[in-house]
Amino acid sequence: MTTSTPHPPPARRSVWTTRQKVVRVLWGTIGRAAWLLLPGLRPGLLRLFGARIGRRCRFAGAVEIAIPWNLHFGDDVVVAPGVILYGLGPITVGSGTVLDYRAHLCAGTHDMRDSRFPLLRPPVTVGARCLVGVDAFVGPGVELGDDVRVHPRASVYRSFAGPGELAGTPAARVTGDDAAVPGEMAGDVPAAAGARG
């Protein structure tokens, strides 16, 4: 009777350069302190760390940003408290879009078919004048067209053209009587516009 010896998985290598690792440490320490202490300078701070941020964007203090240099935001974007911008890959957000409380844009995953679980960084793109509702999730590789409204707690795993409304897990288009009445969702611009502290 023969027994097989288990083989350890192949060694994993970091996809980050030494420079990127240093910048990530600076972002997580000095950058985070400045983020909390200087709220009026948040867009400028992101630009300093390589992000492309448009005019009049507003960011709450309790926002998690993994890699600032992967952010590309248009003008007048509002980012509410608790939002997670997991930008291991590029995250592009169009002008006039609202990312409501605890919304999660995830531009990173792992290849689960490979024993080394290599990092994958497919981009996330959210068009102009969109709303990503409370606690909604937008997964890796997803593209949302202009004027798309993602309902609260929806999970979007595939791309959708705009305009339209998405709800459910996995998200699907909402039609007819299921569509929200304007002003009904917590993330309408007047409600989320208080994304300051």
GUTIGU-84617 format. One record per residue: residue in one letter; x, z, y of N, C-alpha, C in turn; residue number from 1. Coordinates in steps of 0.05 Angstrom, whole numbers, plus 5000, padded with zeros to 4 digits. Layout:
BEGIN
<bagu A,<X,Z,Y>,<X,Z,Y>,<X,Z,Y>,NUM>
...
REM end
This chain:
BEGIN
<bagu M,<5017,5000,4977>,<5000,5000,5000>,<5018,5000,5025>,1>
<bagu T,<5012,4982,5043>,<5029,4980,5067>,<5013,4991,5091>,2>
<bagu T,<5028,5003,5108>,<5015,5012,5133>,<5028,4997,5156>,3>
<bagu S,<5012,4991,5175>,<5023,4977,5198>,<5029,4997,5220>,4>
<bagu T,<5051,4992,5233>,<5060,5009,5255>,<5047,4999,5280>,5>
<bagu P,<5033,5016,5295>,<5021,5006,5320>,<5043,4999,5340>,6>
<bagu H,<5039,4976,5353>,<5058,4967,5373>,<5048,4976,5401>,7>
<bagu P,<5066,4986,5417>,<5057,4993,5444>,<5050,4968,5459>,8>
<bagu P,<5032,4970,5478>,<5026,4946,5494>,<5050,4937,5510>,9>
<bagu P,<5051,4912,5517>,<5074,4902,5532>,<5075,4917,5559>,10>
<bagu A,<5099,4919,5570>,<5103,4932,5596>,<5087,4919,5618>,11>
<bagu R,<5076,4935,5635>,<5062,4924,5658>,<5080,4923,5682>,12>
<bagu R,<5077,4902,5698>,<5094,4898,5722>,<5076,4899,5746>,13>
<bagu S,<5086,4911,5767>,<5070,4912,5792>,<5068,4885,5805>,14>
<bagu V,<5045,4878,5816>,<5042,4853,5831>,<5050,4857,5860>,15>
<bagu W,<5057,4881,5868>,<5063,4887,5896>,<5093,4886,5900>,16>
<bagu T,<5102,4874,5922>,<5130,4873,5930>,<5138,4901,5940>,17>
<bagu T,<5164,4906,5942>,<5173,4931,5953>,<5163,4935,5981>,18>
<bagu R,<5164,4914,5998>,<5154,4916,6025>,<5125,4923,6026>,19>
<bagu Q,<5108,4911,6009>,<5080,4917,6008>,<5075,4946,5999>,20>
<bagu K,<5091,4956,5981>,<5088,4984,5973>,<5095,5003,5996>,21>
<bagu V,<5115,4996,6011>,<5123,5013,6034>,<5100,5013,6055>,22>
<bagu V,<5089,4989,6060>,<5068,4987,6080>,<5043,5002,6070>,23>
<bagu R,<5037,5001,6045>,<5014,5016,6034>,<5018,5046,6037>,24>
<bagu V,<5043,5056,6034>,<5048,5084,6038>,<5044,5091,6068>,25>
<bagu L,<5054,5074,6086>,<5050,5078,6114>,<5021,5078,6122>,26>
<bagu W,<5006,5059,6110>,<4977,5058,6116>,<4963,5083,6106>,27>
<bagu G,<4970,5093,6083>,<4956,5116,6071>,<4964,5142,6085>,28>
<bagu T,<4985,5143,6101>,<4994,5167,6114>,<4990,5165,6144>,29>
<bagu I,<5009,5152,6157>,<5008,5149,6186>,<4983,5134,6195>,30>
<bagu G,<4977,5112,6181>,<4954,5096,6188>,<4928,5112,6186>,31>
<bagu R,<4926,5127,6164>,<4901,5143,6160>,<4898,5164,6181>,32>
<bagu A,<4920,5177,6189>,<4918,5198,6210>,<4910,5185,6236>,33>
<bagu A,<4922,5162,6243>,<4915,5149,6268>,<4886,5139,6267>,34>
<bagu W,<4876,5130,6244>,<4848,5122,6240>,<4829,5144,6248>,35>
<bagu L,<4835,5168,6239>,<4817,5191,6244>,<4819,5201,6272>,36>
<bagu L,<4844,5201,6283>,<4848,5213,6310>,<4842,5194,6333>,37>
<bagu L,<4843,5168,6329>,<4840,5149,6350>,<4818,5129,6344>,38>
<bagu P,<4792,5138,6343>,<4771,5120,6334>,<4768,5094,6350>,39>
<bagu G,<4774,5095,6376>,<4771,5071,6393>,<4792,5050,6387>,40>
<bagu L,<4813,5057,6372>,<4834,5039,6366>,<4833,5028,6338>,41>
<bagu R,<4812,5033,6323>,<4811,5025,6295>,<4815,4995,6291>,42>
<bagu P,<4801,4978,6306>,<4806,4949,6301>,<4835,4942,6307>,43>
<bagu G,<4847,4953,6328>,<4875,4947,6334>,<4894,4958,6313>,44>
<bagu L,<4888,4981,6302>,<4904,4992,6281>,<4904,4974,6256>,45>
<bagu L,<4880,4964,6249>,<4878,4945,6227>,<4895,4920,6233>,46>
<bagu R,<4893,4910,6257>,<4909,4886,6264>,<4939,4892,6262>,47>
<bagu L,<4947,4916,6270>,<4975,4924,6268>,<4985,4923,6239>,48>
<bagu F,<4967,4929,6220>,<4974,4928,6191>,<4967,4901,6179>,49>
<bagu G,<4963,4881,6195>,<4961,4853,6185>,<4933,4842,6182>,50>
<bagu A,<4912,4858,6187>,<4884,4848,6185>,<4878,4828,6208>,51>
<bagu R,<4860,4810,6203>,<4849,4793,6224>,<4821,4803,6231>,52>
<bagu I,<4818,4817,6253>,<4793,4829,6261>,<4784,4817,6287>,53>
<bagu G,<4758,4808,6288>,<4747,4795,6311>,<4741,4816,6333>,54>
<bagu R,<4728,4806,6354>,<4721,4823,6377>,<4697,4840,6372>,55>
<bagu R,<4697,4863,6384>,<4674,4882,6384>,<4666,4892,6356>,56>
<bagu C,<4684,4892,6338>,<4678,4903,6311>,<4679,4934,6313>,57>
<bagu R,<4662,4947,6298>,<4660,4976,6298>,<4663,4987,6269>,58>
<bagu F,<4680,5007,6267>,<4686,5019,6241>,<4681,5049,6242>,59>
<bagu A,<4666,5060,6224>,<4662,5089,6221>,<4688,5101,6212>,60>
<bagu G,<4691,5127,6215>,<4715,5141,6207>,<4718,5143,6177>,61>
<bagu A,<4696,5147,6163>,<4697,5151,6134>,<4694,5125,6119>,62>
<bagu V,<4713,5107,6124>,<4714,5081,6111>,<4739,5080,6094>,63>
<bagu E,<4737,5071,6069>,<4761,5068,6052>,<4770,5039,6052>,64>
<bagu I,<4795,5035,6060>,<4807,5009,6061>,<4832,5009,6045>,65>
<bagu A,<4833,4994,6023>,<4856,4995,6005>,<4880,4979,6017>,66>
<bagu I,<4876,4954,6025>,<4897,4937,6034>,<4888,4924,6060>,67>
<bagu P,<4896,4935,6083>,<4885,4924,6108>,<4893,4895,6113>,68>
<bagu W,<4916,4886,6104>,<4924,4859,6111>,<4908,4838,6096>,69>
<bagu N,<4891,4846,6078>,<4873,4827,6064>,<4845,4825,6077>,70>
<bagu L,<4841,4838,6100>,<4815,4837,6114>,<4815,4815,6135>,71>
<bagu H,<4793,4799,6135>,<4789,4777,6154>,<4760,4780,6164>,72>
<bagu F,<4757,4791,6188>,<4730,4797,6198>,<4725,4780,6223>,73>
<bagu G,<4700,4769,6226>,<4692,4756,6250>,<4685,4776,6272>,74>
<bagu D,<4671,4767,6292>,<4663,4784,6315>,<4639,4801,6308>,75>
<bagu D,<4636,4824,6321>,<4612,4840,6320>,<4604,4850,6292>,76>
<bagu V,<4624,4855,6276>,<4619,4866,6249>,<4616,4896,6251>,77>
<bagu V,<4596,4908,6238>,<4592,4937,6238>,<4597,4948,6210>,78>
<bagu V,<4615,4968,6208>,<4622,4980,6182>,<4614,5009,6183>,79>
<bagu A,<4594,5017,6168>,<4582,5043,6169>,<4598,5063,6152>,80>
<bagu P,<4592,5089,6155>,<4606,5110,6139>,<4604,5106,6109>,81>
<bagu G,<4625,5112,6095>,<4625,5111,6066>,<4631,5084,6054>,82>
<bagu V,<4634,5063,6071>,<4639,5036,6061>,<4666,5036,6047>,83>
<bagu I,<4667,5021,6024>,<4693,5017,6010>,<4700,4988,6012>,84>
<bagu L,<4723,4982,6024>,<4734,4955,6025>,<4758,4954,6007>,85>
<bagu Y,<4753,4949,5981>,<4774,4949,5961>,<4787,4921,5961>,86>
<bagu G,<4803,4917,5981>,<4814,4891,5986>,<4841,4885,5972>,87>
<bagu L,<4842,4887,5946>,<4866,4880,5932>,<4870,4850,5935>,88>
<bagu G,<4848,4835,5937>,<4849,4807,5944>,<4835,4804,5972>,89>
<bagu P,<4833,4780,5982>,<4822,4776,6009>,<4792,4784,6010>,90>
<bagu I,<4784,4797,6032>,<4756,4802,6038>,<4751,4789,6065>,91>
<bagu T,<4733,4770,6066>,<4725,4756,6090>,<4696,4763,6097>,92>
<bagu V,<4692,4772,6121>,<4665,4779,6130>,<4659,4764,6156>,93>
<bagu G,<4636,4750,6157>,<4629,4733,6180>,<4618,4750,6203>,94>
<bagu S,<4617,4737,6226>,<4608,4750,6250>,<4580,4760,6248>,95>
<bagu G,<4575,4783,6261>,<4548,4794,6263>,<4538,4807,6237>,96>
<bagu T,<4555,4812,6218>,<4548,4823,6192>,<4549,4854,6194>,97>
<bagu V,<4531,4867,6179>,<4530,4896,6177>,<4536,4904,6148>,98>
<bagu L,<4556,4921,6145>,<4561,4934,6119>,<4551,4962,6121>,99>
<bagu D,<4528,4967,6108>,<4514,4992,6111>,<4527,5015,6095>,100>
<bagu Y,<4516,5039,6098>,<4527,5063,6086>,<4534,5059,6056>,101>
<bagu R,<4558,5066,6049>,<4569,5066,6022>,<4568,5038,6008>,102>
<bagu A,<4566,5017,6024>,<4569,4990,6012>,<4597,4988,6001>,103>
<bagu H,<4600,4972,5980>,<4626,4969,5966>,<4632,4939,5963>,104>
<bagu L,<4653,4930,5976>,<4663,4902,5971>,<4688,4905,5955>,105>
<bagu C,<4687,4893,5931>,<4709,4897,5911>,<4723,4871,5905>,106>
<bagu A,<4747,4868,5916>,<4763,4843,5911>,<4786,4850,5893>,107>
<bagu G,<4781,4863,5871>,<4802,4869,5852>,<4790,4877,5825>,108>
<bagu T,<4803,4869,5804>,<4794,4877,5777>,<4818,4873,5758>,109>
<bagu H,<4814,4876,5733>,<4835,4872,5713>,<4825,4854,5691>,110>
<bagu D,<4843,4839,5679>,<4836,4822,5656>,<4835,4839,5631>,111>
<bagu M,<4811,4845,5623>,<4807,4863,5600>,<4813,4850,5573>,112>
<bagu R,<4817,4824,5573>,<4824,4810,5548>,<4854,4810,5542>,113>
<bagu D,<4870,4819,5562>,<4898,4821,5559>,<4907,4850,5556>,114>
<bagu S,<4922,4856,5536>,<4930,4884,5531>,<4946,4897,5553>,115>
<bagu R,<4957,4880,5571>,<4972,4890,5594>,<4953,4896,5618>,116>
<bagu F,<4928,4888,5616>,<4908,4891,5637>,<4919,4882,5665>,117>
<bagu P,<4928,4857,5666>,<4939,4848,5692>,<4918,4849,5714>,118>
<bagu L,<4928,4854,5738>,<4911,4856,5761>,<4902,4828,5769>,119>
<bagu L,<4876,4825,5774>,<4865,4800,5785>,<4854,4806,5812>,120>
<bagu R,<4858,4787,5831>,<4851,4792,5859>,<4833,4770,5870>,121>
<bagu P,<4810,4765,5858>,<4793,4744,5868>,<4780,4752,5895>,122>
<bagu P,<4778,4734,5914>,<4768,4741,5940>,<4738,4747,5940>,123>
<bagu V,<4730,4762,5961>,<4701,4767,5967>,<4696,4755,5994>,124>
<bagu T,<4675,4739,5996>,<4667,4727,6022>,<4638,4733,6028>,125>
<bagu V,<4633,4745,6051>,<4606,4751,6061>,<4602,4735,6087>,126>
<bagu G,<4582,4718,6088>,<4577,4701,6111>,<4570,4715,6136>,127>
<bagu A,<4562,4699,6156>,<4554,4710,6182>,<4526,4721,6181>,128>
<bagu R,<4521,4741,6198>,<4494,4753,6201>,<4482,4763,6175>,129>
<bagu C,<4499,4773,6158>,<4490,4784,6132>,<4486,4815,6135>,130>
<bagu L,<4472,4826,6116>,<4469,4854,6113>,<4476,4861,6084>,131>
<bagu V,<4495,4879,6080>,<4500,4890,6053>,<4489,4918,6055>,132>
<bagu G,<4467,4923,6041>,<4451,4948,6044>,<4465,4973,6033>,133>
<bagu V,<4451,4995,6037>,<4461,5021,6028>,<4468,5021,5999>,134>
<bagu D,<4493,5030,5993>,<4503,5033,5966>,<4503,5008,5949>,135>
<bagu A,<4503,4985,5962>,<4503,4959,5948>,<4532,4953,5940>,136>
<bagu F,<4535,4937,5918>,<4561,4929,5908>,<4563,4899,5908>,137>
<bagu V,<4585,4889,5918>,<4591,4860,5917>,<4617,4857,5902>,138>
<bagu G,<4616,4843,5879>,<4639,4842,5861>,<4659,4821,5867>,139>
<bagu P,<4681,4822,5851>,<4703,4803,5855>,<4694,4774,5851>,140>
<bagu G,<4704,4757,5869>,<4699,4728,5867>,<4672,4720,5879>,141>
<bagu V,<4656,4738,5890>,<4630,4731,5900>,<4632,4720,5928>,142>
<bagu E,<4616,4699,5933>,<4613,4687,5960>,<4583,4688,5967>,143>
<bagu L,<4577,4701,5990>,<4550,4702,6000>,<4549,4684,6025>,144>
<bagu G,<4530,4667,6026>,<4527,4649,6049>,<4517,4664,6073>,145>
<bagu D,<4513,4650,6095>,<4503,4662,6120>,<4475,4672,6116>,146>
<bagu D,<4468,4693,6131>,<4440,4704,6132>,<4430,4714,6105>,147>
<bagu V,<4447,4726,6089>,<4439,4738,6063>,<4436,4768,6068>,148>
<bagu R,<4414,4779,6057>,<4409,4808,6059>,<4410,4819,6030>,149>
<bagu V,<4429,4837,6026>,<4431,4850,6000>,<4417,4876,6002>,150>
<bagu H,<4396,4880,5986>,<4380,4904,5986>,<4396,4929,5978>,151>
<bagu P,<4388,4952,5986>,<4402,4977,5977>,<4404,4979,5947>,152>
<bagu R,<4428,4988,5939>,<4435,4993,5911>,<4436,4968,5893>,153>
<bagu A,<4434,4944,5905>,<4437,4920,5889>,<4466,4916,5881>,154>
<bagu S,<4471,4902,5859>,<4498,4896,5849>,<4500,4866,5847>,155>
<bagu V,<4517,4854,5863>,<4520,4825,5864>,<4545,4817,5849>,156>
<bagu Y,<4541,4802,5827>,<4563,4794,5810>,<4568,4763,5810>,157>
<bagu R,<4551,4748,5824>,<4555,4719,5826>,<4548,4711,5855>,158>
<bagu S,<4557,4687,5862>,<4553,4677,5889>,<4525,4667,5894>,159>
<bagu F,<4517,4670,5920>,<4490,4660,5929>,<4494,4646,5955>,160>
<bagu A,<4480,4624,5959>,<4479,4610,5984>,<4459,4624,6002>,161>
<bagu G,<4462,4621,6028>,<4442,4633,6046>,<4423,4612,6057>,162>
<bagu P,<4402,4621,6070>,<4394,4648,6074>,<4379,4658,6049>,163>
<bagu G,<4374,4684,6049>,<4359,4696,6027>,<4363,4725,6025>,164>
<bagu E,<4347,4737,6006>,<4349,4766,6001>,<4355,4770,5971>,165>
<bagu L,<4372,4790,5966>,<4380,4796,5939>,<4373,4825,5932>,166>
<bagu A,<4364,4830,5908>,<4357,4857,5899>,<4362,4859,5870>,167>
<bagu G,<4366,4884,5861>,<4369,4890,5832>,<4397,4890,5822>,168>
<bagu T,<4399,4897,5796>,<4425,4897,5782>,<4422,4883,5755>,169>
<bagu P,<4433,4860,5751>,<4448,4845,5771>,<4429,4833,5791>,170>
<bagu A,<4440,4828,5815>,<4423,4819,5837>,<4411,4791,5832>,171>
<bagu A,<4387,4788,5841>,<4373,4762,5839>,<4358,4758,5866>,172>
<bagu R,<4351,4733,5871>,<4337,4727,5896>,<4310,4741,5896>,173>
<bagu V,<4302,4750,5919>,<4276,4762,5923>,<4258,4742,5937>,174>
<bagu T,<4234,4738,5928>,<4216,4718,5940>,<4189,4731,5946>,175>
<bagu G,<4174,4718,5964>,<4147,4725,5969>,<4142,4753,5977>,176>
<bagu D,<4124,4767,5964>,<4116,4794,5971>,<4138,4815,5966>,177>
<bagu D,<4158,4808,5950>,<4180,4827,5945>,<4200,4829,5969>,178>
<bagu A,<4199,4810,5987>,<4218,4809,6009>,<4212,4832,6028>,179>
<bagu A,<4234,4843,6040>,<4231,4865,6058>,<4220,4856,6085>,180>
<bagu V,<4205,4873,6097>,<4195,4868,6124>,<4218,4875,6144>,181>
<bagu P,<4223,4858,6164>,<4244,4865,6183>,<4241,4893,6194>,182>
<bagu G,<4263,4907,6195>,<4263,4935,6205>,<4258,4955,6183>,183>
<bagu E,<4252,4946,6158>,<4246,4963,6136>,<4271,4975,6122>,184>
<bagu M,<4292,4959,6123>,<4317,4968,6109>,<4333,4985,6128>,185>
<bagu A,<4346,5005,6117>,<4362,5023,6133>,<4385,5009,6147>,186>
<bagu G,<4394,4986,6137>,<4417,4973,6148>,<4412,4954,6170>,187>
<bagu D,<4387,4951,6180>,<4382,4933,6203>,<4401,4942,6225>,188>
<bagu V,<4410,4923,6241>,<4430,4928,6261>,<4425,4952,6278>,189>
<bagu P,<4401,4957,6289>,<4397,4980,6306>,<4403,5006,6291>,190>
<bagu A,<4396,5008,6265>,<4401,5033,6250>,<4430,5037,6245>,191>
<bagu A,<4444,5016,6237>,<4472,5019,6229>,<4491,5017,6252>,192>
<bagu A,<4481,5011,6276>,<4498,5007,6299>,<4512,5032,6307>,193>
<bagu G,<4504,5055,6296>,<4517,5080,6303>,<4542,5085,6287>,194>
<bagu A,<4554,5064,6276>,<4579,5068,6260>,<4602,5073,6278>,195>
<bagu R,<4605,5098,6287>,<4627,5105,6305>,<4645,5126,6292>,196>
<bagu G,<4634,5149,6285>,<4651,5171,6277>,<4657,5173,6250>,197>
REM end
